[in-house]
């Protein structure tokens, strides 16, 4: 194995390759107070997945050297994020110790054997920071053979695409640097480079003037490069992966040819061709036609590793169509193949319950039996080829969350049987654990209806109150029962609800985590055809919510945004819709009271500038055009959250 350089030296504001200066590894210079780099890291290339115990990363900062932005620190700390923006528990804040030569040293334990990347900056105790002028410092970990880890390179690429690693750590998107990083790390003959090749093509595709169909020039470029790199498996496989993922944008014959070529050069013959056919079957819109297309795929590839995954997709298609008989046939077949898949039993039970709620006559006792079976098999390794994480019904949470979802469906089954007491018991067991607001809201709504049937009026009122706290759709039910139980007027009921909302929000102890990030430069077009730029928003408080018409949690929070618009007309509300058509936008938004000036169409390159890592994602922007708060995921009490955010910004 080649001997690795031991010291990473980051030269002040200069690099041999622009944008890669944070990783120029050289021999360590003497610890001079007046010359040399302002920051070094040891080792230069830590080994990821290493069995070495007690590995450490040492960061040295030299405040007296030219270029240091904290020349006279009183106390320093290191803000570091490992791996990537989608990893949990990956942030570290580590104190520096002052050394006798005037430098400062921080030591970071490399606790996880699988670290692939690290990015960081330095800050003083008074909040001043040195982040290398927004470029930060970073390093990509190495594999056992001394080569830069390919997944680590992908994390670095995400940073230069504008990903948010932490609320205080985000680079400005830089397309040219991203391309240079990818090109400098691709080994065309190495299959491990396939993802980097695919990423490079995807970046180029999203950067072209039109974002749905590839330009003739790009089609020609790909065909030329495939011919040029014939026999180089990493390049061929990566290009084919890209074409399969973006097949709608390219000529079908070109995609099929690339998939077949890649399969010929890898150890998985037929895999990409199978994936292409599966993708086409899954994307058939009509549920019945989709189920038939998936059946045809199974007949064509009877021994495919993804077979049970596709069988479960068929089950979902019949569920979407409401065809219980066909779903039962799918379930009976799949149960023999994957008898320990808890989600399979929960999914079939949910199909029965939905059918009953829609007025169909089904055996709800069988649904309850299946839910018992699902609960008994929780935690068992599923035998479906989809593997752990491919869930229709139980979701990706821990066992407690999955058990709560089973309680939720059990409660719904009891409700359809008009077993009101058991319905209340099961649904209350679900609400005490579930984290997702929508099923909690549905559960409280059903609890209230069951309690009304039990003539438990005060209890039902409380349940409707809990539902109304989570969705404005339940306000009328709460008001109706309030009037029935002695509340003198609608206004009094709404006042009671407002007070409960205030108390519930206060109980969360929400404290805004303020950031100070530059709003990315963009020029977008509203649904009304009016251009809007980032600079035109200066001087206004802006709430910008990235969403899409196909995103359920996005739709869920829209009513809260409507309420915010009504209560705070001074706030500019902007709703960039990702990969959504104007007819679909109009169908969703306009009945709620939004206007065409509230909505803009946003493409992938502009969405990436925000560090978008899933939607919905909400940004509170101050009058100076700085992002000050970022919310990830759907928001329930939008008004209270934004009011608290603005109060925190104003108190600085």
N, C-alpha and C positions, 0 to 999 in steps of 0.2 A: 504494500500500500504506500502510495506517495506520502512523504512526510508533510504534515499540514503546517502552514504558518501559524505561529502562536499568538500573534498580536494583530488586531484589527486597528488600523489608524485611519481616522477620518480627517482629511485635510480641510481646513477652513474654506468654505464656499468655492472650492475648486475641485474638479475631478477629471480624471482622464476620459471618462465617459459621462457626459451630462446626465444627471438624474441617478447615477449609480455611485456617487461620491461617498455615500454612507457605508460603502463596503469595500473600500480600497485597502486590502491587507498588505502590510509591509513589515519590515523589521522595526522593532520599537526604537524610538529615538530616546536620548537621555531625557530625564525629567527636568527639562529646562523651564524656568519661570517665564522666559521671554521669547522663546522660539519653539517651533514644532506644532504638532496638531493639538487641537483643543480637547479632543476626546479619543480615548483608545478603549478597546475591548479585548479581553483575553478569556477563552481562546477565540481565534478568528473564525473558526468553523467548528462549533461543537458537534459532536456526533449524535444524531437523533437515533432513538431506539437503542441507545447504548446500555450495556449492562454495568457500566462503571458506577460504583456507588459514590454518593457525595460529590457529584459534579457541580462546579460553581462557574458562574459568569461574572467576571470582574470588569467593572466600568470605571475608568479614570477620567476625571474632568480637570482641566487646567485653566482656571479663571483668569490668570494674568496674561495668557498668551493672546496674540492678536486675533480678533474675531469673536472672542468669548462675549456673550451678551449679558453675563452676570459677573462683572469684573471684581466685585467686592461682596461676596456672599457672606451672610451670617450663619446660614445653615442651609444645606442642600438636600433634596430628595430626588430620587429617580422614579419617573412614571413610565412603566413598561407594560406592554401587552404581548403575550405569547400567541403565536400560531395564526390566528385570523379573527375576523370580526364576528364569526358565527360560533365561536367556542365559548363554553361556560367557564366561569371562575378563572379567566385567563389574565386578569389585571393584577399588577403588583405596584406597590409604592414602597420603595426601599430607601432608608436614610443613607447619606454619604457620611464618611468620616474624614475629617481634615488630616492631611499628612504633613510631616515635618518640612517637606519641600514646597508647601503651599498648594499642592494638588489635593483633590478630593477623591475618595475611593468608595464605591458601593459594590457589595458582593451579593449576587442573586443566586440562591440555590436553584439548580435545575432539577426540580422535584419529579417531573414527569419524564419518563424515558422516551416519550413519543414527540417531544417538542420539535417543531420544524422551522420556526421563524420567530424573531423577536423584533419589536420596534419600540423606540423610547424617546423621551426628551428629559431635560433637567430643569428643575424649578427651585427657586429660593423660598425661604419661609414666608416672605412677604408677598408671594404669588408671582413674582417675575419669573419668566421662563426663557430658556434657551432651547428652541426647537429646530435649530439649523435653518432659520428663516422659512419655517413651514415645511421643510423637507424631512425633518426628523433624522434619527440615526436608526439603522436596522442591520440585521444580519440574517442570512439564510443558513440553517443548520445543514450539516453534511450527512450523507449516507456512510455506511461502513467502508465503502471503497474510496472515500474522500471527495466524492462529487456532490455538488449542491443538490439538496433534496428537491425533487421536482414539485412536490406539493408545497414546499416552502417557497419556491419561486412563484407559485400561483398565489400564495398569500401576499407576497411582495407586489405582485401585479395588481391585486385587488386594491392595495394602498394607493398605487399610482392611477387607479381608475376612480379614486375618490371615496373608497369605502371608509366607513366610520369604525375604527377599531375600539374607540372609547369616546365618550361625549366630549373629551378634551383632546382627542388625538385623531386628526383627519387631515390628509393631504389634499391639496387642490388637484383635481383630475388633470392628467398630463398624458395625452394620447401618444405623442412621439416617444416619450420615455418608456411607456408601457410596451410599445412595439419593440424598442431596443432591448428591453429586458428579456422579452420572449425570444427574440432572435438570437441573443447571445447565449441562451441556455438550452436551445434545442439541439439535440443530437439526432439527426435525421434517421440514422440507422438503429436507434435505440427505441424499442416499443414504449419505454417509460416516458419518452418525450411526446407521446401521442396527444395527451391532454393539452400540452403547451401549444402544439400545432393547431389543435382544434380551437383553443382560446384565441390564437392569433387571427385565424380566419373569422371567428365570431366578432372580434373587435373590429376588423376591417369591414365586415358586413354591416355592422351597426353604425359605422362611421361614414358609410357612403350616403350620397344625397337622398336616395330613396330607401326606405327601411322595411319594406314588405317583400319586394322582388329584387333579386340580384340584377345588377346592371350587366349588359352584354360584356363590358370590359372585365368585370369580375369573373363571369363565367369563363371567358377566354383565358384569364390569368390562372384559374384553378386547373383547367384542362392542360395548360402548358406546364404548370408545376408538377402535376401528376405524372406527365410523360418524362419530365426532367429528373424526377426522383424515383423512377421505377426501380424496384428492388430494395428501396430503403424503407423498412417496415414501419419505423416510427412516424415518418412523414406520411406515408400512404394511409396508415391506420388513423392518424389524427385528422387528416383531410376527409376521409370517409366518415368518421364520427361526426364531424361538423356538418357534412352534407346530409346525413341521415337526420340530425337534429333540426336542420333548417330546410328540410326537403321541399316544403311548399314554395320556397323562393327560387328553386332551381329546376331545370328540365328533368323530368322523372327518369329518363334514360341515363342521364349523366349520374344521378344519385345511385341508381341500380348498378351501373358499371363500377363506380368507385367502391361500393359495398362489396361486390363480388371480388374485386381486385384485392381489397384489404383482407377478406377472408382467406384468399389464396395464399397470402403471405404471413399469416399468423398461425398460432397453434390452436385456434378455435374455428375450424372451417365451418362456414355457414352461419356464424353467429350474427354478423352485422346484417346479412340478408334477412335472417329471421327477425332481427330487431326492426328493420325497415318495414317488413310485412306486419309485424305486431303493432307498430306505431300507426300504420295506416288503418288497421282494423279498429284500434282503440279510439281513433278520432272521428269515426262515423257518428254523426249527430243523432240520428234516430235510434232510440234504445233497442228496438227490435232488430233493425238492420245491423246495429253494432253487435248484438249477441250472435247473430248469424255469421257475421264476418269473423268474430272470435272463434266460433265453432269451426269454421273453414280453416283458420290458422292451426287449430289443434289437430285437425285431420291431416294437414300438410306436414306438421312437425310433431308427430306423436311422442317422440322421445326428448323434446326440447326441455332444457333445464328450467325454463320459465313457464312450464305447462300449468302448474297449479296456480301461479300468479294470474294467468289468463283465465283459468276456470273461475277464479274469484271475481275477475272483471266481468265475466258473463253473468254471474250471480248479481252483481251490482246493476248490470244492464236490465235484467228482468225486474229487479227492484224498482228501478227508475220507471219502468213501463207499468208497474203494478200487476204483473202477471205472476200470481202466487204459485200456480201449478208448474210453470216453467222454472220458477225459482226453486221449488221443492226438488225437481229433477236434478238441477245443478247442485243443490246442497247435498242430496243423497250420494251423488257421485263423488263430490269433493270430501265429504265426511270420511269415506273409506280411504282416501288418499292422505288426509291430514286430520287424524282423529284427535290430536291434541291442540288444535288451533282454537283458542278461546274466542277470538274475534269472529270466526266462522259461525259459531253457535249464536253469538250476540247479534250478528248481522241477520241471520234467518229469523230470529225472534223479532227484531225490529221490523222486518218485512211483514210479518204477521200483524204486528201492532198497528203499523201504518195502514194496512189493508182494512183492519177493523175500524180505525178512525175514519176511513173513507166510506164506511157503510157496507163493506164486504163481510160476508159471513165466513169466519175462519175459526180455527181451534186455538183459542187463547191459552188454554191449558198447556198445549204443546209449546207455545211461546214461553210460558213460565218454566216449563221443564228445560227448555234450551238455555234459558238464562241461568238456571241452577247449574247446568253442565258447563256453561261459560265460566261461572264463578269458580267451579271446582277445578277447572283446568288453567286458571290464571297462573302465569309464571312458568308454565310448561313450555319448552321450546317448540314452537309450531313447526310442522313438517311441510308447510307450504313452501314452494320454491321462492315465493316472494320474501320469505324470511321475516324475522322480527322487524317491526316498524311498518309493515304493509297492512294497515288497518282501515277497514271501512267504518267501524262503529266505535271501537274502544279507544282510539286515539293513541297518542305517543306518550302520555303521562305515565307516572309510576303506578304501582299496583293499587294504591289507595284511590287514585283518580279513576282507574279502570273499573274498580269495584263500585265506585259511586255512579259511573255510567250504567252499570248493570242495574243498580238500584233505581235509577231514573227510568229505564225501560220496563223494569218490573212494575214500578208505580204506574206507568202508562197502561200496562196490560191490565192491572187491577182496576184502573179507572174505566177502561172500556168494558170490563165485566161488571161495572157499577158496584164494585166492592170498595166502597168509599173509605172505610177505616184503614184497610190494608194499603190503599193507594196513598193516603196521607202519610202512613208510616214509612213506606218505601221512598216516596218523593222527599220527605224531610231528611231521610238518611242521605239522599243524594245532595241536597242543598248544603249540608254541613261540610261537604268536602269539595264539591265541584268548583273549579276556578273559572271556567268559561261562562261569561255572563248570559249568553243566549239560553243554554239549557237550564241555567238557574232560574232565569225569568220564566221559561216555559213551565218549570217545575212548580214555582210559586203560583202561577196562574192556575194550574191544574189542582194544586192543593186548595186554593180558594174555592174553586168550583165544587170540589169534593166536600169541603166543609159547609158550603151552602146546602148541598143535598143532605148533610147531616144536621142542618139547621143550627150550626155553630157560627152564629152571625159575627160575633166579635173576632173570633179566630179567623174567619174568612176575610174580614176587613183587614186584619193585620197581614194576611198573606197577599192580598191585593196591593197593600201598601208596599210590601217588599218587591212585588212585581213592578209596580209603578216607579220605584226607585231605580230600576234597571232599564225600563223602557217606557216611553210616553204612550205606547200602545195600550198600556194597562191603566192609564189615568182615569178613563171613564168608568171602568169597573170599580176602582177604589172610590170614586166620587159617588157612584150609584149606591154602593153598600154603606157608605158613610151617611148618606141622607136617610137610608132605611134604619140605621142604628142610632139616630138622634142628632147628627150634625145638622145645624140649622140651615145651612145654605151651601151652595157650590163653592162660593168664595171662601167660606170657612174651611171646607174640605181641602181646597187647594192650598190654603195657608198652612194647614196641618201637614200636607205633603211637603211644602217648601221647608218647613221646620225640620221635618224628618230627614230631608235631603241634606240640609246643613249639618245636622248632627252626625249623619252617616259619613259625610265627607270629612268632618272634623275627626271622627274616630279613626280614619285611615292614617292620620298624622302625616299627610302628604307634605313633603318639602321639596320644592323644585330644585333640580340639579342644573344650575345655570352653566351654560357653555358660552363661548364667544368665538363663533366660527363665521368666516366670510360666506355670504350668500353666493352660490355659484352664478357665474354669468350665463344668462340664457335669453333667448328670444323665442317666445311661444305664441300660439294663436288661440284666442278664445273660441268657444263654440259659435259665437256670433261673427267670427271672422276678423276680430280686432287683434292686432299684434300687441303683445305685452312683454316687456323686458324686465330683467332684475333691477336695473337702474331706475325704472319708472315707479318702482314700489317704495323708493326712498321717501321718508317723511310720513309714512303710514305704519301703524301696527298691523302686521300681516299674520294670519294663521293659514299656513299652506299645508294641505292634506293630500299626500300621494295615495291614490286609490285606483280601483278598476271595477268595471261593471260585473266582472266575473268573480269578484272577491266577496265572499259572504260576510266576513267581519267588517269589511269596508262599508257595505250596505247597512250593516247593523248600527254603525256609529253615525250615520248620516242625520238621523233625527236630532241627535245632540248638536250637530253642527248647524242644523236649522234653528234650533233654540238659541244657539250662540249668536247667529246672525240677527235674530229678532231682538234679543236683549242688548246687543252691543253693535248697533249699526255703524259705529265709528271704526270698527275693526274691518280691515279688508280681508275677506275670505276668498281663498283661491284653491280650486280643486283640480289639480293636474290628473287627468285620467290616462293610465298607462294601457297601451294596446287595446283601446276601447273605441268603438265606432260612435259617431254622433247619434244615430237612431237609438242605439242601446243606452247611451247617456241620457237622451231626452226621456226615454221610457222610465228610467230609474229616478232621475233628479227632478224633473219639472213638476211632477205631481206633489213633490214635497215643498215646493216654493222657491227653489233655486232658479236663478236666471242664467241665460247663456253667457253673461259676463263673469259668472262665478267659476266657469269650467274652462280649462284649457286642455288641449291635446298635447301629450308629452311623449317623446320617443325614448328609446332605451338609452342613447348617449346622454341626453339631458337628465333622465332619471338617475343614471349612474353618478352624475356629478354631485348628487345629494348624499351619496353613500347608501343609496336605497338597498336595504337588506331584507326585503319582504315588505308587504303592505297589509294594512294601512300603516303609514308613517306620517306623523304630524310635527310640523315645525312652527314655533312661535318666533317671529322675526321682529326686531325693534325698528324704530324709525331711522336708525343709522344704517339699516340694511344688513344687520348682523343676526345670525341664527343664535338665539339665546336659550331655547329649550327644545329638546327632541323627545317625542313620545313614540314608542314602538308598540304596534298592535292596536286593536280597537279600544276606544275610550267610551266609558259608560257615562260619567257625569262630565261632559265636555265643558260646560259653562263653569263649574266650580274649579276644574283643573286650570283652565286658561286664566280665570280671574286670579287664582293663586300664583300662576306664573307671572302675570303682569305686575302683581303686587311685589313679588320678589325682585323683578327687574327694576321697578321704580324705587325700591328701597336701597339700591346699591349706592 
